[in-house]
Amino acid sequence: MTTTYQRIYSDENGESHFETVEVSFQEVDYAPPADPVFVSDLEDATRFGFLMARPGSAGAWHPTPVAQYVIVVSGEFEITVSDGTKRRFAAGQTFLVEDQTGKGHYSEIVSDEPAVLAVVHLPGKGVVS
């Protein structure tokens, strides 16, 4: 079994791009006596929190302050990377942001409701206080 998510990263010239990353699962007894479930490789994380942005909000071009997974809880927004590619993300979607150098990306809330995001910071890849 597999699934995918989008990764935003900077290349050696500071240009940001999207990449599709495939995640594999293995069936394990994760929480006995519950039935076995499929689990991906687990990664260390340092912090977790929520972000909320108003409808119509737009972020200027910016690199991410910390490498982080973003899980869309509600709302919808569009991200443009510096190579010109645009993608929309809606509730239930996850992506990894690692473009900590260069121009970064541009984001805009395109839903009529606030966008609520859960963020998971990754260790050793930048700090947000």
N, C-alpha and C positions, 0 to 999 in steps of 0.2 A: 504494500500500500504506500502511496505517496500523495503529497500535496505540494503546492508551490506558494511562494510569496515573492513580493517585489523588493529588491534591494536598490537603494540609491547610494552611489559611491562617486568619489572623485578619482580621475585617472592621474597619471604622472604630470599632466599639463594643467591640472586644476579644473578640468571640465567635468561636470557631473552627468551621470548616466543612470538609466534603469537597467537592472539585470534580473532575470527570473531565476530564482533559487528553488531547487527541488528538495523536499524533506522526505526522508524515508522513515518508516515506522516498523517497530518490532513488537510482537504480541508478548506481553509480560503480565505476571501477577503483581500488579501495581499496588493494590489495596485489598489484599485478602481479608475476609472471605468473599469479597465482591468478585464477579467474573473478571477474567483477564481483559485487558484493554490494550490498544495499540499506542506505543509511546515512541517519540522521536528521541534523538540524543538530547540530553539536557545541558544547558549552558549556565554558567555563573552569571548572576546579576547583582548589582549593588544597591539600586533604589527603584522604587515603583511609585507612580502617582498618576493623577489625572490632569488633563489640560482641557479648557473649554474656550471656544472662540465664537463670537457672535456671527450671525448670518451676514454675508457680504464682507467680512473681514478679509484683508489681504496682507500677506507678509512681504516685505521688500526682499529682494534677493539676499540670501543669507546661507552660510554653511551651518550645519547642525552643531550645537555647542557640545554635544556628547553623542557617542555612538549609542543608538537606542532602537529597540523595537517599539512600534506604534501600533496599537490595536484600536480600530475605530469602533466606538461604543454607539454613537448616534450621529446623525448628520451626514453630510457628504462634502468632500472638498476635492479640488484639483491641484495637482503638483506639476510644475514645469521644471525640468532639469536644463542645465545650460546648453546641452546639445539640441534643445528645441522640442524634445519629446514631452508630451503631456499625458498624464494618467489621472483618472478619477478613482477615489476610494470612498466606499460607503460602509455602513454598519456591518460588522462581522469580518471585515478585511484586515489583514496584518501586513506591515511592511517594515523593513529594516533601513534605518537612515545612518549612513556612515560618511557622508560628504563633508568632512570636517575641514577641508582646505578648498581653496579656489573660490569661484563665484557662488557655489552652493545651489540652492533651488528657490523657487517662488511658489507660494501656496495661497490658495483663495478658497474661502467657504462658499460653496455654490448651492447649498440647501437653504430652505426657508426656516430651518431650525438651527440652533447652535450645534456646532460640531464638538462632541465630547470624545476625547482620546485618552486611552490608558497608555502610559509610557513606561518602558522597562529599560533602565540605564545599564549599560554593559561595563564591566570593570576595565580599568586601565586605558580607557579610550575617551578621555576628556572628563571634565567635572562641571557640574552645574550645582550651585549652592542654593 
